[in-house]
Amino acid sequence: MRYCLALDLKDDAALIARYEEHHRRIWPEIAAHLRAHGVTGMEIYRLGTRMTMIMDTDDAVYDAAAMAQAMESDPKVQEWETLMWQFQAPTPWTPQGEKWVPMAKIFDLKAQ
């Protein structure tokens, strides 16, 4: 399955540069956490402060709720999330208490 999610960054060039630096080589524990929960591919794109994440998953393994629950009980993942939140900001459409939110697919060339 492919997911497309959105999140903003704080509008500060120095913070954005630091965020991108952290993503040039994420912590091995974070990569392991993603892979262990069925994430087979992940890309993040940025335009200004808006980010889009494309996430591919193995349907036989991926369970968003189980991944979120595991994240809550993993101190290293919590440390990463706390660090990342220094740079991130919710979009105007993000529900309270959430970060990355799913985007609605409005076009697919394959369906044309």
C-alpha positions, -999 to +999 in steps of 0.1 A: +000+000+000+011+035-006+004+064+017+008+101+012+010+123+043+016+160+050+033+180+077+048+215+079+081+227+092+086+258+113+093+288+090+130+292+100+157+286+075+182+274+101+158+250+116+148+236+082+185+231+074+190+212+107+159+191+100+172+181+065+206+173+080+190+149+105+173+132+075+205+127+055+212+098+078+184+089+103+192+070+134+195+033+128+169+025+155+144+046+136+150+028+103+148-005+121+115+005+137+100+015+104+111-017+086+100-039+115+065-025+111+062-032+074+074+001+059+092-009+028+099+026+014+097+062+026+105+095+009+100+130+021+097+160-002+096+197+008+084+229-008+090+258+015+077+247+048+052+220+035+064+184+035+049+154+018+058+119+028+054+089+004+053+057+024+051+022+009+041-007+032+039-044+031+002-051+037+009-084+054+029-066+081+019-030+083-006-019+110-007+018+117-022+013+152+004-013+162+032+009+148+019+039+168+016+017+200+052+004+195+064+040+190+049+050+224+068+023+242+102+027+225+124+053+242+146+058+212+117+065+189+102+088+214+136+107+216+136+110+178+100+123+177+107+148+204+138+160+185+118+162+152+090+182+168+115+210+174+114+216+137+079+205+127+046+222+129+011+210+122-006+220+089-037+242+093-058+210+087-040+188+112-062+175+141-051+185+176-024+161+189-015+146+155+016+152+132+017+136+098-018+135+083-030+115+053-036+134+021-065+127-002-056+112-036-073+133-062-057+120-094-041+088-107-029+086-143-033+048-142-070+052-138-073+074-169 
